[in-house]
Amino acid sequence: LALYATCKYSLLEKLSIHVHNFSRFIQRIQEGYIASNAYHNGTHAADVLQSMFSFLTTLGLKETARLDEELFFGALVAAG
């Protein structure tokens, strides 16, 4: 989901981040979640990321908040 969200807006290219490095970074974060935790787990992270992505794009909050690519990317990474 993080890769989709960042690639949809070409954020990795615009910020000169290699897709392989970002994929490894996201994978390492995912590995850090404890599956047995009933709330703060990978599913919750995906839900928060999808919600943030929707708020910023579908609802137009990216433009309202005047987020540049770096802040948009940061918001997505922080949410995930």
Rosetta blueprint (number, residue, H / E / L):
1 L L
2 A H
3 L H
4 Y H
5 A H
6 T H
7 C H
8 K H
9 Y L
10 S L
11 L H
12 L H
13 E H
14 K H
15 L L
16 S L
17 I L
18 H L
19 V H
20 H H
21 N H
22 F H
23 S H
24 R H
25 F H
26 I H
27 Q H
28 R H
29 I H
30 Q H
31 E H
32 G H
33 Y L
34 I L
35 A L
36 S L
37 N L
38 A L
39 Y L
40 H L
41 N L
42 G H
43 T H
44 H H
45 A H
46 A H
47 D H
48 V H
49 L H
50 Q H
51 S H
52 M H
53 F H
54 S H
55 F H
56 L H
57 T H
58 T L
59 L L
60 G L
61 L H
62 K H
63 E H
64 T H
65 A L
66 R L
67 L L
68 D L
69 E H
70 E H
71 L H
72 F H
73 F H
74 G H
75 A H
76 L H
77 V H
78 A H
79 A H
80 G L
